[in-house]
Amino acid sequence: MSAAANDKHRIKHRGTGKNLEKIPGGKVPGWGRGNKFELTDDERTKVIRAIRRGASGISIARALRINYRTWQRVKADDEEIASALSEVLAMEEIELRNVLIDKAKEGDVTALMFALKTRHGYRDHGAVNGGDDNRVAIQINLPGPSASLEDYQRMIAVETSDA
């Protein structure tokens, strides 16, 4: 399929209804680099409704027939969509936190440990490297192997007489 036939095919199936000859420079609207995808008001309303129902970003991008990266740009650029997303995520966080606390109160040990670790900083493998631990560090230096039994006995005799 030639480039011109491909462009005609795209226009036909995209539903723009524009004639290829009337488009300046033969550019197809909405296709290729430099043609940013913009949401219509109707699409924006539907997207916000879908976000509030809990639809995933991938499903929203598919419904809009756009690439997922384009969806990422659209949601970063559009203030209404960004605020709807942050509102939904905040409500979801509160709901999940309440369920977690309820599970922990009911005796679910996994939920209890998760809550302690994430909300109160509990760790089961020691401190994080570089953490501020105000603990006393005790270091015990043991003597290395002596050259002979007499040297070892002499060292022990000196230490016990000092004490």
TATA-V600728 format. One record per helix or strand of 3 or more residues. SS is the DSSP state (helix for helix, strand for strand). FROM is the first residue (numbers start at 1). TO is the last residue. Records with the same first field share a line. If there is no record, write none. Layout:
SS: FROM-TO / FROM-TO
//
This chain:
helix: 3-14 / 20-22 / 24-26 / 41-53 / 57-64 / 68-77 / 79-105 / 109-120 / 149-162
//
